[in-house]
Amino acid sequence: MELKLHRPICFFDLETTGTDITRDRIVEISILKVYPNGNKESRTWLVNPERPIPPVTTAFHGITDDKVVNEPTFKELSHTIYNMIKDSDLGGYNSDRFDIPLLAEELLRAGVDFDMKNRVSVDVQTIFHKKEERTLSAAYKFYCGQILENAHSAAADTNATYEILKSQLDRYEDLENDIKLLSEFTTRKKAVDFAGFIVLDDNGDEVFTFGKFKNVKVEKVFEQEPGYYGWFQSADFPLYTKKVLTAIKLRKLNNKLA
C-alpha cells in the first residue's frame, strides 16, 4: 500500500558516535524523501563528527575515523539537510526517541532554527512494537519477507523503514493511511520537548517530569523560582529543551504585557 500524503515525508536514519543525544554526533545520515505524487528523492552523507569515533561504536556500524576524516562537518551540511526536510513530516525507526532529538541538537548547534511545530512524525518502531514487539531486521523479514542486507548502514535502514511502514498499512486494517493519524498512533507520550523533560498534563499545561519540580507546571515554577530558568539554560540539557522552555517563558511574559 502506498502512503496517502498531503505533504512530503522524509524517512531518515542516523549513525552516530554514541547514544547520548546531547553529547554525541552524527557520522552518517540518510534521507529518503517521499512526495505526495509518489516521487522519491534520496541522499546519504558521511559526516566528520570532529571527534574520535569510539571503537565499540565503529564495531556496530562499521564507520571509522579514517572513513570520515575528509568528509564535511555537520555544520557544513546543515543547510543542505534542512532544506531537504523543511517542508516535510518526518519518519524513522525509533526516531521519536533518538534520531529526531539528535538531529534537532545538531541543527540547533549549527545555528539552524529547527522546530517540530508545523510537522508531525511517524515512528515505525512504535507501530511495530505495539503490534509485534521485534527489532528492525526482524520487522523487515516479518513484514516484507526479506533479509535486511547491510543492516546498520544508514541507507539500508532508511529504505527498510519506508518499506516496513507500507507493509504495516497493508497488514493492519485499523491503521489509517494518514500521516497525522499515524503520528498520533506512534506518539508514546505528550512530550513538549524531544527528551521528555517537559510534558503536557491532562489539562494541556506544560509540567516538568524530573527533579524537585516533577509534575509541577512550568509557569508556576517560573513564578515561584525565577532563577530556575537561568539554571536550566546553563545546565547540560538538550538545546531543543532549552528552546522550548524559552518559548514558554516568552509566552508567559507576552501574556502579562497583553
PyRosetta script that sets phi, psi and omega in degrees:
from pyrosetta import init, pose_from_sequence

init()
pose = pose_from_sequence("MELKLHRPICFFDLETTGTDITRDRIVEISILKVYPNGNKESRTWLVNPERPIPPVTTAFHGITDDKVVNEPTFKELSHTIYNMIKDSDLGGYNSDRFDIPLLAEELLRAGVDFDMKNRVSVDVQTIFHKKEERTLSAAYKFYCGQILENAHSAAADTNATYEILKSQLDRYEDLENDIKLLSEFTTRKKAVDFAGFIVLDDNGDEVFTFGKFKNVKVEKVFEQEPGYYGWFQSADFPLYTKKVLTAIKLRKLNNKLA")
pose.set_psi(1, 126.9)
pose.set_omega(1, 177.0)
pose.set_phi(2, -79.7)
pose.set_psi(2, 152.9)
pose.set_omega(2, -177.7)
pose.set_phi(3, -74.0)
pose.set_psi(3, 140.4)
pose.set_omega(3, 172.0)
pose.set_phi(4, -90.8)
pose.set_psi(4, 111.9)
pose.set_omega(4, -173.7)
pose.set_phi(5, -119.5)
pose.set_psi(5, 139.5)
pose.set_omega(5, 172.4)
pose.set_phi(6, -103.1)
pose.set_psi(6, -12.5)
pose.set_omega(6, 176.3)
pose.set_phi(7, -152.8)
pose.set_psi(7, 165.5)
pose.set_omega(7, 179.6)
pose.set_phi(8, -63.8)
pose.set_psi(8, 156.3)
pose.set_omega(8, 171.1)
pose.set_phi(9, -129.4)
pose.set_psi(9, 135.2)
pose.set_omega(9, 179.1)
pose.set_phi(10, -107.1)
pose.set_psi(10, 111.3)
pose.set_omega(10, 170.0)
pose.set_phi(11, -83.4)
pose.set_psi(11, 136.0)
pose.set_omega(11, -179.4)
pose.set_phi(12, -148.4)
pose.set_psi(12, 159.5)
pose.set_omega(12, 179.1)
pose.set_phi(13, -142.9)
pose.set_psi(13, 144.4)
pose.set_omega(13, 180.0)
pose.set_phi(14, -116.7)
pose.set_psi(14, 142.6)
pose.set_omega(14, 161.5)
pose.set_phi(15, -111.4)
pose.set_psi(15, 139.0)
pose.set_omega(15, -167.9)
pose.set_phi(16, -137.0)
pose.set_psi(16, 176.9)
pose.set_omega(16, 176.6)
pose.set_phi(17, -80.6)
pose.set_psi(17, -10.6)
pose.set_omega(17, -178.7)
pose.set_phi(18, 176.1)
pose.set_psi(18, -162.9)
pose.set_omega(18, -172.4)
pose.set_phi(19, -114.9)
pose.set_psi(19, 9.2)
pose.set_omega(19, 177.8)
pose.set_phi(20, -90.6)
pose.set_psi(20, 113.5)
pose.set_omega(20, -173.3)
pose.set_phi(21, -67.8)
pose.set_psi(21, -20.5)
pose.set_omega(21, 179.5)
pose.set_phi(22, -86.9)
pose.set_psi(22, -40.4)
pose.set_omega(22, -172.1)
pose.set_phi(23, -99.2)
pose.set_psi(23, -29.6)
pose.set_omega(23, -174.0)
pose.set_phi(24, -84.0)
pose.set_psi(24, 165.7)
pose.set_omega(24, -172.1)
pose.set_phi(25, -129.1)
pose.set_psi(25, 158.2)
pose.set_omega(25, 179.5)
pose.set_phi(26, -80.6)
pose.set_psi(26, 137.2)
pose.set_omega(26, 173.6)
pose.set_phi(27, -115.7)
pose.set_psi(27, -16.5)
pose.set_omega(27, 174.4)
pose.set_phi(28, -155.7)
pose.set_psi(28, 140.2)
pose.set_omega(28, 175.8)
pose.set_phi(29, -137.7)
pose.set_psi(29, 133.1)
pose.set_omega(29, 177.0)
pose.set_phi(30, -125.7)
pose.set_psi(30, 133.3)
pose.set_omega(30, -178.5)
pose.set_phi(31, -126.0)
pose.set_psi(31, 130.2)
pose.set_omega(31, 172.5)
pose.set_phi(32, -115.1)
pose.set_psi(32, 111.6)
pose.set_omega(32, -178.0)
pose.set_phi(33, -99.2)
pose.set_psi(33, 121.9)
pose.set_omega(33, -179.6)
pose.set_phi(34, -110.5)
pose.set_psi(34, 127.0)
pose.set_omega(34, -176.7)
pose.set_phi(35, -96.8)
pose.set_psi(35, 158.2)
pose.set_omega(35, 179.7)
pose.set_phi(36, -56.2)
pose.set_psi(36, -28.3)
pose.set_omega(36, 179.8)
pose.set_phi(37, -84.0)
pose.set_psi(37, 2.5)
pose.set_omega(37, 178.7)
pose.set_phi(38, 95.3)
pose.set_psi(38, -11.0)
pose.set_omega(38, 177.3)
pose.set_phi(39, -66.2)
pose.set_psi(39, 152.3)
pose.set_omega(39, -178.9)
pose.set_phi(40, -131.9)
pose.set_psi(40, 149.5)
pose.set_omega(40, 177.1)
pose.set_phi(41, -139.3)
pose.set_psi(41, 131.8)
pose.set_omega(41, -179.1)
pose.set_phi(42, -132.7)
pose.set_psi(42, 143.0)
pose.set_omega(42, 177.6)
pose.set_phi(43, -140.6)
pose.set_psi(43, 144.3)
pose.set_omega(43, 175.2)
pose.set_phi(44, -134.4)
pose.set_psi(44, 133.1)
pose.set_omega(44, 178.7)
pose.set_phi(45, -127.4)
pose.set_psi(45, 135.3)
pose.set_omega(45, 163.0)
pose.set_phi(46, -83.2)
pose.set_psi(46, 145.9)
pose.set_omega(46, -173.7)
pose.set_phi(47, -131.1)
pose.set_psi(47, 132.9)
pose.set_omega(47, 173.9)
pose.set_phi(48, -79.3)
pose.set_psi(48, 112.9)
pose.set_omega(48, -176.6)
pose.set_phi(49, -78.4)
pose.set_psi(49, -3.5)
pose.set_omega(49, 179.9)
pose.set_phi(50, 60.4)
pose.set_psi(50, 30.9)
pose.set_omega(50, 175.7)
pose.set_phi(51, -163.1)
pose.set_psi(51, 158.3)
pose.set_omega(51, 179.4)
pose.set_phi(52, -64.3)
pose.set_psi(52, 144.2)
pose.set_omega(52, 174.7)
pose.set_phi(53, -90.5)
pose.set_psi(53, 122.1)
pose.set_omega(53, -179.1)
pose.set_phi(54, -57.8)
pose.set_psi(54, 139.8)
pose.set_omega(54, -180.0)
pose.set_phi(55, -55.0)
pose.set_psi(55, -36.9)
pose.set_omega(55, -179.2)
pose.set_phi(56, -65.2)
pose.set_psi(56, -30.9)
pose.set_omega(56, 178.1)
pose.set_phi(57, -77.0)
pose.set_psi(57, -40.9)
pose.set_omega(57, 176.1)
pose.set_phi(58, -58.8)
pose.set_psi(58, -38.4)
pose.set_omega(58, 178.9)
pose.set_phi(59, -62.7)
pose.set_psi(59, -25.8)
pose.set_omega(59, -178.8)
pose.set_phi(60, -80.8)
pose.set_psi(60, -50.7)
pose.set_omega(60, -175.7)
pose.set_phi(61, -110.2)
pose.set_psi(61, -6.7)
pose.set_omega(61, 174.0)
pose.set_phi(62, 81.6)
pose.set_psi(62, 6.5)
pose.set_omega(62, -178.9)
pose.set_phi(63, -95.4)
pose.set_psi(63, 120.8)
pose.set_omega(63, -176.6)
pose.set_phi(64, -102.4)
pose.set_psi(64, 167.7)
pose.set_omega(64, 175.6)
pose.set_phi(65, -58.7)
pose.set_psi(65, -42.0)
pose.set_omega(65, -179.1)
pose.set_phi(66, -62.6)
pose.set_psi(66, -31.0)
pose.set_omega(66, -177.3)
pose.set_phi(67, -71.5)
pose.set_psi(67, -26.1)
pose.set_omega(67, -175.0)
pose.set_phi(68, -114.2)
pose.set_psi(68, -1.9)
pose.set_omega(68, -173.1)
pose.set_phi(69, -59.7)
pose.set_psi(69, -32.9)
pose.set_omega(69, -179.1)
pose.set_phi(70, -102.2)
pose.set_psi(70, 10.5)
pose.set_omega(70, 179.0)
pose.set_phi(71, -87.7)
pose.set_psi(71, 159.9)
pose.set_omega(71, 178.9)
pose.set_phi(72, -67.2)
pose.set_psi(72, 154.5)
pose.set_omega(72, 174.8)
pose.set_phi(73, -76.9)
pose.set_psi(73, 166.5)
pose.set_omega(73, 178.5)
pose.set_phi(74, -63.6)
pose.set_psi(74, -37.5)
pose.set_omega(74, 179.3)
pose.set_phi(75, -59.3)
pose.set_psi(75, -38.5)
pose.set_omega(75, 178.9)
pose.set_phi(76, -68.4)
pose.set_psi(76, -28.1)
pose.set_omega(76, -178.8)
pose.set_phi(77, -94.5)
pose.set_psi(77, -11.7)
pose.set_omega(77, -166.1)
pose.set_phi(78, -56.6)
pose.set_psi(78, -43.6)
pose.set_omega(78, -176.7)
pose.set_phi(79, -72.1)
pose.set_psi(79, -34.0)
pose.set_omega(79, 176.2)
pose.set_phi(80, -64.7)
pose.set_psi(80, -44.6)
pose.set_omega(80, 179.6)
pose.set_phi(81, -65.5)
pose.set_psi(81, -45.0)
pose.set_omega(81, -178.7)
pose.set_phi(82, -63.3)
pose.set_psi(82, -40.3)
pose.set_omega(82, 179.9)
pose.set_phi(83, -62.5)
pose.set_psi(83, -28.3)
pose.set_omega(83, 179.1)
pose.set_phi(84, -75.7)
pose.set_psi(84, -32.3)
pose.set_omega(84, -174.2)
pose.set_phi(85, -105.1)
pose.set_psi(85, -8.3)
pose.set_omega(85, -167.6)
pose.set_phi(86, -64.2)
pose.set_psi(86, -25.3)
pose.set_omega(86, -179.2)
pose.set_phi(87, -102.4)
pose.set_psi(87, 15.0)
pose.set_omega(87, -167.6)
pose.set_phi(88, -124.3)
pose.set_psi(88, 154.9)
pose.set_omega(88, 162.9)
pose.set_phi(89, -76.6)
pose.set_psi(89, 169.9)
pose.set_omega(89, -175.6)
pose.set_phi(90, -123.1)
pose.set_psi(90, 144.1)
pose.set_omega(90, 177.4)
pose.set_phi(91, -137.8)
pose.set_psi(91, 149.1)
pose.set_omega(91, 179.1)
pose.set_phi(92, -173.3)
pose.set_psi(92, -174.2)
pose.set_omega(92, 179.8)
pose.set_phi(93, -115.8)
pose.set_psi(93, 112.0)
pose.set_omega(93, -169.8)
pose.set_phi(94, 64.9)
pose.set_psi(94, 26.5)
pose.set_omega(94, -174.0)
pose.set_phi(95, -73.5)
pose.set_psi(95, -33.2)
pose.set_omega(95, -178.3)
pose.set_phi(96, -66.0)
pose.set_psi(96, -32.3)
pose.set_omega(96, -176.4)
pose.set_phi(97, -95.8)
pose.set_psi(97, -19.4)
pose.set_omega(97, -176.2)
pose.set_phi(98, -132.1)
pose.set_psi(98, -62.3)
pose.set_omega(98, -169.9)
pose.set_phi(99, -63.7)
pose.set_psi(99, -46.8)
pose.set_omega(99, -178.8)
pose.set_phi(100, -67.1)
pose.set_psi(100, -46.4)
pose.set_omega(100, 177.1)
pose.set_phi(101, -57.9)
pose.set_psi(101, -42.1)
pose.set_omega(101, -178.2)
pose.set_phi(102, -70.6)
pose.set_psi(102, -39.4)
pose.set_omega(102, 176.6)
pose.set_phi(103, -61.8)
pose.set_psi(103, -41.4)
pose.set_omega(103, 178.7)
pose.set_phi(104, -60.8)
pose.set_psi(104, -42.1)
pose.set_omega(104, 178.5)
pose.set_phi(105, -61.2)
pose.set_psi(105, -44.8)
pose.set_omega(105, -179.1)
pose.set_phi(106, -64.2)
pose.set_psi(106, -42.2)
pose.set_omega(106, -179.9)
pose.set_phi(107, -65.9)
pose.set_psi(107, -44.9)
pose.set_omega(107, 179.5)
pose.set_phi(108, -64.9)
pose.set_psi(108, -38.2)
pose.set_omega(108, 178.1)
pose.set_phi(109, -63.6)
pose.set_psi(109, -30.5)
pose.set_omega(109, 179.7)
pose.set_phi(110, -86.1)
pose.set_psi(110, 0.2)
pose.set_omega(110, 178.3)
pose.set_phi(111, 89.2)
pose.set_psi(111, 13.2)
pose.set_omega(111, 178.1)
pose.set_phi(112, -97.0)
pose.set_psi(112, 124.0)
pose.set_omega(112, -173.6)
pose.set_phi(113, -82.1)
pose.set_psi(113, 72.8)
pose.set_omega(113, -178.9)
pose.set_phi(114, -75.8)
pose.set_psi(114, 140.7)
pose.set_omega(114, 179.9)
pose.set_phi(115, -149.9)
pose.set_psi(115, 151.3)
pose.set_omega(115, 178.5)
pose.set_phi(116, -101.8)
pose.set_psi(116, 7.4)
pose.set_omega(116, -172.8)
pose.set_phi(117, -58.5)
pose.set_psi(117, -40.7)
pose.set_omega(117, -173.6)
pose.set_phi(118, -106.2)
pose.set_psi(118, 23.2)
pose.set_omega(118, 178.2)
pose.set_phi(119, -144.3)
pose.set_psi(119, 164.1)
pose.set_omega(119, 175.3)
pose.set_phi(120, -122.3)
pose.set_psi(120, 168.3)
pose.set_omega(120, 179.2)
pose.set_phi(121, -130.1)
pose.set_psi(121, 148.4)
pose.set_omega(121, 175.6)
pose.set_phi(122, -121.2)
pose.set_psi(122, 119.6)
pose.set_omega(122, 178.4)
pose.set_phi(123, -100.6)
pose.set_psi(123, 105.8)
pose.set_omega(123, -176.3)
pose.set_phi(124, -64.2)
pose.set_psi(124, -30.5)
pose.set_omega(124, 178.3)
pose.set_phi(125, -61.5)
pose.set_psi(125, -37.9)
pose.set_omega(125, -178.9)
pose.set_phi(126, -66.0)
pose.set_psi(126, -41.7)
pose.set_omega(126, 175.0)
pose.set_phi(127, -58.8)
pose.set_psi(127, -46.4)
pose.set_omega(127, -178.8)
pose.set_phi(128, -61.4)
pose.set_psi(128, -47.5)
pose.set_omega(128, -177.4)
pose.set_phi(129, -67.9)
pose.set_psi(129, -35.3)
pose.set_omega(129, 177.6)
pose.set_phi(130, -69.6)
pose.set_psi(130, -28.4)
pose.set_omega(130, -176.2)
pose.set_phi(131, -99.6)
pose.set_psi(131, -37.5)
pose.set_omega(131, -170.4)
pose.set_phi(132, -134.4)
pose.set_psi(132, -23.8)
pose.set_omega(132, -178.2)
pose.set_phi(133, 60.0)
pose.set_psi(133, 74.8)
pose.set_omega(133, 179.1)
pose.set_phi(134, -145.4)
pose.set_psi(134, 179.0)
pose.set_omega(134, 176.0)
pose.set_phi(135, -92.1)
pose.set_psi(135, 173.7)
pose.set_omega(135, -179.0)
pose.set_phi(136, -62.0)
pose.set_psi(136, -46.4)
pose.set_omega(136, -179.3)
pose.set_phi(137, -61.7)
pose.set_psi(137, -42.2)
pose.set_omega(137, 178.1)
pose.set_phi(138, -66.9)
pose.set_psi(138, -37.0)
pose.set_omega(138, 178.4)
pose.set_phi(139, -62.5)
pose.set_psi(139, -42.1)
pose.set_omega(139, -179.0)
pose.set_phi(140, -64.8)
pose.set_psi(140, -41.0)
pose.set_omega(140, 178.3)
pose.set_phi(141, -68.6)
pose.set_psi(141, -41.4)
pose.set_omega(141, -176.6)
pose.set_phi(142, -67.0)
pose.set_psi(142, -48.2)
pose.set_omega(142, -174.0)
pose.set_phi(143, -85.8)
pose.set_psi(143, -36.1)
pose.set_omega(143, -172.5)
pose.set_phi(144, -106.9)
pose.set_psi(144, -10.1)
pose.set_omega(144, 178.4)
pose.set_phi(145, 68.7)
pose.set_psi(145, 25.7)
pose.set_omega(145, -178.2)
pose.set_phi(146, -132.4)
pose.set_psi(146, 157.7)
pose.set_omega(146, 175.1)
pose.set_phi(147, -86.9)
pose.set_psi(147, 133.0)
pose.set_omega(147, -179.9)
pose.set_phi(148, -80.3)
pose.set_psi(148, 104.3)
pose.set_omega(148, 176.8)
pose.set_phi(149, -78.6)
pose.set_psi(149, 146.4)
pose.set_omega(149, 178.0)
pose.set_phi(150, 58.8)
pose.set_psi(150, 39.5)
pose.set_omega(150, 176.7)
pose.set_phi(151, -56.7)
pose.set_psi(151, 145.0)
pose.set_omega(151, -178.9)
pose.set_phi(152, 75.7)
pose.set_psi(152, 12.2)
pose.set_omega(152, 162.3)
pose.set_phi(153, -97.2)
pose.set_psi(153, 139.8)
pose.set_omega(153, -172.1)
pose.set_phi(154, -59.1)
pose.set_psi(154, -42.5)
pose.set_omega(154, -176.8)
pose.set_phi(155, -66.1)
pose.set_psi(155, -43.9)
pose.set_omega(155, -180.0)
pose.set_phi(156, -64.4)
pose.set_psi(156, -44.0)
pose.set_omega(156, -179.2)
pose.set_phi(157, -66.2)
pose.set_psi(157, -37.9)
pose.set_omega(157, -180.0)
pose.set_phi(158, -64.7)
pose.set_psi(158, -48.4)
pose.set_omega(158, -179.5)
pose.set_phi(159, -66.9)
pose.set_psi(159, -36.5)
pose.set_omega(159, 177.2)
pose.set_phi(160, -62.9)
pose.set_psi(160, -40.8)
pose.set_omega(160, 179.7)
pose.set_phi(161, -60.7)
pose.set_psi(161, -44.5)
pose.set_omega(161, 178.6)
pose.set_phi(162, -61.6)
pose.set_psi(162, -45.7)
pose.set_omega(162, -179.2)
pose.set_phi(163, -66.5)
pose.set_psi(163, -36.5)
pose.set_omega(163, 179.3)
pose.set_phi(164, -63.8)
pose.set_psi(164, -44.6)
pose.set_omega(164, -178.9)
pose.set_phi(165, -60.5)
pose.set_psi(165, -42.1)
pose.set_omega(165, 178.8)
pose.set_phi(166, -63.4)
pose.set_psi(166, -39.3)
pose.set_omega(166, 179.2)
pose.set_phi(167, -70.7)
pose.set_psi(167, -33.3)
pose.set_omega(167, 176.2)
pose.set_phi(168, -62.2)
pose.set_psi(168, -39.9)
pose.set_omega(168, 177.8)
pose.set_phi(169, -64.9)
pose.set_psi(169, -34.4)
pose.set_omega(169, 176.2)
pose.set_phi(170, -69.0)
pose.set_psi(170, -37.9)
pose.set_omega(170, -172.6)
pose.set_phi(171, -79.2)
pose.set_psi(171, -41.8)
pose.set_omega(171, -171.9)
pose.set_phi(172, -104.9)
pose.set_psi(172, 106.2)
pose.set_omega(172, -176.9)
pose.set_phi(173, -65.9)
pose.set_psi(173, -24.1)
pose.set_omega(173, -178.3)
pose.set_phi(174, -81.7)
pose.set_psi(174, -8.0)
pose.set_omega(174, 176.2)
pose.set_phi(175, -83.2)
pose.set_psi(175, 121.5)
pose.set_omega(175, 178.6)
pose.set_phi(176, -77.7)
pose.set_psi(176, 137.0)
pose.set_omega(176, 177.5)
pose.set_phi(177, -82.4)
pose.set_psi(177, 67.8)
pose.set_omega(177, -177.6)
pose.set_phi(178, -147.2)
pose.set_psi(178, 123.2)
pose.set_omega(178, -172.7)
pose.set_phi(179, -61.3)
pose.set_psi(179, -39.8)
pose.set_omega(179, 180.0)
pose.set_phi(180, -63.5)
pose.set_psi(180, -43.9)
pose.set_omega(180, 179.8)
pose.set_phi(181, -69.1)
pose.set_psi(181, -35.9)
pose.set_omega(181, 175.8)
pose.set_phi(182, -65.0)
pose.set_psi(182, -36.7)
pose.set_omega(182, 177.3)
pose.set_phi(183, -62.7)
pose.set_psi(183, -43.4)
pose.set_omega(183, 179.2)
pose.set_phi(184, -64.3)
pose.set_psi(184, -38.1)
pose.set_omega(184, -179.9)
pose.set_phi(185, -66.5)
pose.set_psi(185, -35.1)
pose.set_omega(185, -175.8)
pose.set_phi(186, -91.3)
pose.set_psi(186, -1.9)
pose.set_omega(186, 178.5)
pose.set_phi(187, -79.8)
pose.set_psi(187, 121.9)
pose.set_omega(187, -176.6)
pose.set_phi(188, -78.5)
pose.set_psi(188, -37.3)
pose.set_omega(188, -179.4)
pose.set_phi(189, -153.4)
pose.set_psi(189, 165.6)
pose.set_omega(189, -176.1)
pose.set_phi(190, -85.3)
pose.set_psi(190, 66.3)
pose.set_omega(190, 179.7)
pose.set_phi(191, -79.3)
pose.set_psi(191, 139.2)
pose.set_omega(191, 177.0)
pose.set_phi(192, -87.1)
pose.set_psi(192, -37.0)
pose.set_omega(192, 173.9)
pose.set_phi(193, -107.8)
pose.set_psi(193, 167.5)
pose.set_omega(193, -178.2)
pose.set_phi(194, -67.4)
pose.set_psi(194, -38.3)
pose.set_omega(194, -172.6)
pose.set_phi(195, -77.0)
pose.set_psi(195, -13.7)
pose.set_omega(195, 177.9)
pose.set_phi(196, 83.0)
pose.set_psi(196, 17.9)
pose.set_omega(196, 175.8)
pose.set_phi(197, -75.1)
pose.set_psi(197, -23.0)
pose.set_omega(197, 179.4)
pose.set_phi(198, -130.6)
pose.set_psi(198, 124.8)
pose.set_omega(198, 179.8)
pose.set_phi(199, -129.9)
pose.set_psi(199, 169.5)
pose.set_omega(199, 176.2)
pose.set_phi(200, -92.9)
pose.set_psi(200, 134.8)
pose.set_omega(200, 175.4)
pose.set_phi(201, -83.5)
pose.set_psi(201, -173.6)
pose.set_omega(201, -176.1)
pose.set_phi(202, -64.4)
pose.set_psi(202, -19.6)
pose.set_omega(202, 179.1)
pose.set_phi(203, -94.2)
pose.set_psi(203, 0.1)
pose.set_omega(203, -179.9)
pose.set_phi(204, 83.9)
pose.set_psi(204, 14.7)
pose.set_omega(204, 178.6)
pose.set_phi(205, -96.8)
pose.set_psi(205, 146.6)
pose.set_omega(205, 179.5)
pose.set_phi(206, -74.0)
pose.set_psi(206, 132.1)
pose.set_omega(206, 176.9)
pose.set_phi(207, -133.3)
pose.set_psi(207, 152.7)
pose.set_omega(207, 174.8)
pose.set_phi(208, -78.0)
pose.set_psi(208, 151.6)
pose.set_omega(208, -178.8)
pose.set_phi(209, -111.7)
pose.set_psi(209, 8.6)
pose.set_omega(209, -172.7)
pose.set_phi(210, -147.5)
pose.set_psi(210, 166.8)
pose.set_omega(210, 170.6)
pose.set_phi(211, 66.0)
pose.set_psi(211, -161.4)
pose.set_omega(211, -174.8)
pose.set_phi(212, -69.3)
pose.set_psi(212, -16.4)
pose.set_omega(212, 179.1)
pose.set_phi(213, -106.4)
pose.set_psi(213, 23.8)
pose.set_omega(213, 179.1)
pose.set_phi(214, -59.2)
pose.set_psi(214, 130.9)
pose.set_omega(214, -179.8)
pose.set_phi(215, 69.9)
pose.set_psi(215, 10.9)
pose.set_omega(215, 177.2)
pose.set_phi(216, -98.2)
pose.set_psi(216, 139.5)
pose.set_omega(216, -179.7)
pose.set_phi(217, -62.6)
pose.set_psi(217, 138.0)
pose.set_omega(217, -178.0)
pose.set_phi(218, -59.3)
pose.set_psi(218, -45.6)
pose.set_omega(218, -178.4)
pose.set_phi(219, -62.7)
pose.set_psi(219, -35.5)
pose.set_omega(219, 178.2)
pose.set_phi(220, -66.2)
pose.set_psi(220, -39.3)
pose.set_omega(220, 177.4)
pose.set_phi(221, -62.6)
pose.set_psi(221, -42.6)
pose.set_omega(221, 178.3)
pose.set_phi(222, -60.5)
pose.set_psi(222, -34.9)
pose.set_omega(222, 179.0)
pose.set_phi(223, -71.9)
pose.set_psi(223, -43.0)
pose.set_omega(223, -174.2)
pose.set_phi(224, -80.1)
pose.set_psi(224, -37.5)
pose.set_omega(224, -178.5)
pose.set_phi(225, -135.3)
pose.set_psi(225, 82.1)
pose.set_omega(225, -177.9)
pose.set_phi(226, -56.5)
pose.set_psi(226, -28.1)
pose.set_omega(226, -178.5)
pose.set_phi(227, -74.5)
pose.set_psi(227, -10.2)
pose.set_omega(227, -177.7)
pose.set_phi(228, -65.6)
pose.set_psi(228, -35.5)
pose.set_omega(228, 178.7)
pose.set_phi(229, -60.9)
pose.set_psi(229, -45.7)
pose.set_omega(229, 179.8)
pose.set_phi(230, -63.4)
pose.set_psi(230, -40.4)
pose.set_omega(230, 177.4)
pose.set_phi(231, -61.5)
pose.set_psi(231, -45.1)
pose.set_omega(231, -178.1)
pose.set_phi(232, -60.7)
pose.set_psi(232, -42.9)
pose.set_omega(232, -177.5)
pose.set_phi(233, -67.3)
pose.set_psi(233, -28.7)
pose.set_omega(233, -179.0)
pose.set_phi(234, -90.5)
pose.set_psi(234, -12.2)
pose.set_omega(234, -178.9)
pose.set_phi(235, -84.6)
pose.set_psi(235, 174.5)
pose.set_omega(235, -173.6)
pose.set_phi(236, -88.3)
pose.set_psi(236, 66.1)
pose.set_omega(236, 176.0)
pose.set_phi(237, -108.0)
pose.set_psi(237, 159.6)
pose.set_omega(237, 178.5)
pose.set_phi(238, -59.1)
pose.set_psi(238, 146.0)
pose.set_omega(238, -179.6)
pose.set_phi(239, -61.2)
pose.set_psi(239, -36.7)
pose.set_omega(239, -179.3)
pose.set_phi(240, -66.8)
pose.set_psi(240, -37.2)
pose.set_omega(240, 176.7)
pose.set_phi(241, -63.3)
pose.set_psi(241, -40.7)
pose.set_omega(241, 177.6)
pose.set_phi(242, -64.3)
pose.set_psi(242, -38.1)
pose.set_omega(242, 178.3)
pose.set_phi(243, -63.2)
pose.set_psi(243, -42.9)
pose.set_omega(243, 178.9)
pose.set_phi(244, -63.5)
pose.set_psi(244, -43.6)
pose.set_omega(244, -179.0)
pose.set_phi(245, -63.7)
pose.set_psi(245, -39.4)
pose.set_omega(245, 177.4)
pose.set_phi(246, -62.8)
pose.set_psi(246, -40.6)
pose.set_omega(246, 179.4)
pose.set_phi(247, -62.7)
pose.set_psi(247, -38.9)
pose.set_omega(247, 178.5)
pose.set_phi(248, -66.8)
pose.set_psi(248, -41.7)
pose.set_omega(248, 179.7)
pose.set_phi(249, -63.9)
pose.set_psi(249, -43.3)
pose.set_omega(249, 179.5)
pose.set_phi(250, -66.8)
pose.set_psi(250, -38.2)
pose.set_omega(250, 177.8)
pose.set_phi(251, -61.5)
pose.set_psi(251, -43.3)
pose.set_omega(251, 179.4)
pose.set_phi(252, -63.7)
pose.set_psi(252, -41.5)
pose.set_omega(252, 179.4)
pose.set_phi(253, -64.2)
pose.set_psi(253, -42.9)
pose.set_omega(253, -180.0)
pose.set_phi(254, -65.5)
pose.set_psi(254, -35.2)
pose.set_omega(254, 178.4)
pose.set_phi(255, -65.4)
pose.set_psi(255, -34.8)
pose.set_omega(255, 179.0)
pose.set_phi(256, -69.4)
pose.set_psi(256, -36.6)
pose.set_omega(256, -177.6)
pose.set_phi(257, -79.2)
pose.set_psi(257, -20.1)
pose.set_omega(257, -177.1)
pose.set_phi(258, -69.0)
pose.dump_pdb("model.pdb")
